[in-house]
Amino acid sequence: RPNPEGSAGCCSRAFIHWMWPMLKVGRRRKLEESDMYPLMEGEKAEHIAAKFEREWAATAGAKGAPWRRMLRTLWAMEGPAFVGMFMQKLAGDSLRFCTPLALEQVIGWLMDENAPAPWWSSFLPPAYRGLYYVFIMTAATVLQCFCYSLSNLGANRVGTHVRTTITVGVYKKSLTQALCARGETTTGKVVNLIASDATRLMWSIPWLHYLPTGLFQLVVSIAFLWSLLGPSVLMGIGATCVTVPLMAWVVRKNNEYNRKVLMRRDTRVSRVNELITAIKLVKSNAWEPGFTKRVTDSRREELQALFMYYLYMLMSGVLWEGGVPLAAACTFITYAWLGNTVTPTIAFTAMSLFDVMVEPAQDMAWILSQFIVALTSFNRKHPPLTLRLSARCDKCSHTNMGCAHRGWGFPRVA
């Protein structure tokens, strides 16, 4: 049976209505593997790998670092989907500002029903404006969730394509390696490239559109707060800027320990694979304590680096999430110190705008940390998709298949 998504219309795709038959089956009984829809042709690994090989070959003459070539290739593959995700996320972020504006009018309407109304509600009688504001808040929230759901669905799909591309590419390259490259590339490195690095790239590259949209939310929020609180907002911005150098130091330490985690993980996986491969020899010579100590020591070193990595990641999250409440407190204190009165309209509207700033700050902190981790995966000694091919290696006679002197890549094998 074909996948219904392939023949679904625009509305069915937008509301994911093509999943309804499977949902009805799941309501009656537990879903089984035979109930799953088959993958569409464009979602199969062989189709994605073939598309990647075409785009990778098209960028053969590209200049710059190898990871730049990889990003150009991924953009050629998933660029339209990435733009679609960006537009959906931008529409949802724009709708977020409808709630603070409508909330300000609701509070003003409750305090004085005959107060002047903005242009977008002045056509209604004063008695019905409250319901109109509530309707706008509700509709904006529903449309916002709708846009975010479509954007997240597209991001997960692009991430799956990226992971499939890297996994298939690394696996094909591991099967076509030259003998001199196999001596320097252990099984642990190959496993980490497929299991760890591919997953890191899956969770970083598709979510890069959160950076410009998050910056858009921050700028628009500051503009609305300036119109509401005036120059007092500068104190909150200054309090946020104070944490920037500390945040830069934490991110740098986080990147450093992430590199240590990857290197020590390679060592640990290699030692475990060595033990399993030679288990008969180890048992026959009673070498278990020595090999167990080697594996335990490597695991202990990996856990130490992993503990420091998550500690600095926690510090990074605290700095980003705590910066917004600190900015709000400094802004209100300065606003009151200048002799202004904090009315309910100003207080609730400002807190709603500060709440809009929380999510992009959290997203940007997570995306930046994930992007730094992805760059670490790109810049490893044997990165998954960096290749410099030549007609013949300078140090050995291998051609076309690549070797340890030329790095990792995915040349086609005749």
C-alpha positions, 0 to 999 in steps of 0.5 A: 500500500502506498504512503498517503502523504504522497497523494495528500493535498495541501490542507491534508499536509498542513493539518497532517490529516493523512495520518488519521486512518492510522490514528483510528487504528491506534485508538482501537488497538496497539499499533504493529509494524505492519500498520506503519506506512512505507517510506515515500521514495524521497525519504528512503536512504538510497534516494537521499544518498544518491542526491547527496552524491550528486550535490557533493560532486557538483561542489568538487571545485569549491574553495575553502575548508572542507566543512564549508563544502559540506554545508554547501552540499547540505544547503543544495539538498535541503535549502528550500525546506530550510527556507520554508521552516524559517518562514513558518517560524517567523510567522509564529514569532510575529503572532506572539506579539499579538498577545501582549498588545491585546492584553494591554488593551484588555486591561485598559478596557477593564479600567475604562470601557470608553478609553480610546481604542487603537485603529484595529478595534475602533470600529467596534462598539465599546461594549464588545471590544473586550470579547474582540481582544480575547478572540484575537489573543485566542486566534493568535495563540492557535495560529502560533501553535500551528506555525510552530508545529509545521516548522518543527515537523520540517526541522525534524525531517531535515535533521533525519535527512542529514543524519541519513546522509552522514550515516550512509556516507560514513558506512560506504566509505568504511567499506571502500577504505584503502589498507593504509587508512584502515590501520589509522582508523579504528572501529571506535572512530567509525562507530562514533562518526555514525552514532555520535557525530551524525546525531549531533549534526542532526540536532544542530543544523536543521535548527539554525533558523532559530537564530535569526528568528530569535534575534527578531523576537529580541529586537521587536520585544526591546522596541515594544518595551522602549515604547512602553517604559522608555529609556529604562529599558537600557538598564535591562539591556546593560545588565544582559550585556554584562553577562556576555563575557562570562557567557563567552568563557563558559561556551569556550570551556564547554567546547574544550570539554566536548573535545575531550569527551569525543577523544576519550570516547574514541579510546574507550570504544576502541579498547572495548572492541579490542577486548571483545575481538580477542576475548578467547585469547584474553580468557585463555591467558587470564588477562581479564583484570588487566583488560578490565582495568584498561576499559574501566580507566578509559570509562572513568576518564570519559565520565570525568570529562562528561561531568565537566561538559554538562556542568558548563552546559548547565552554567550556560543555561543558567546564564541565558535563562537568568539574564531575562529576569535580571533584565526585567528587575533592573528595568522596573527598578530604574523605571520606578527610580525615575519617578514613574508609576508602575500601573497594572497596564504597564506591569502586565504588558511589560511582563508579557513582553519579557516572557516573549524574550525568554523562549528565544533566549533559551533557544539561542543558548541551546542552538549555539551550544549545539552548533559549537558541538557540531563544529567540533564534530566537523573539525575532528581528526577524521571528520565525517564529511571532509575530503580532499581527493587527488589523482594519486596520493603523495605517500602511497600508490592508492588512487580513487579510494582515498587513504589515511594521508588524504583524510575521510570522504566519499569518492565513488568506487568504479 
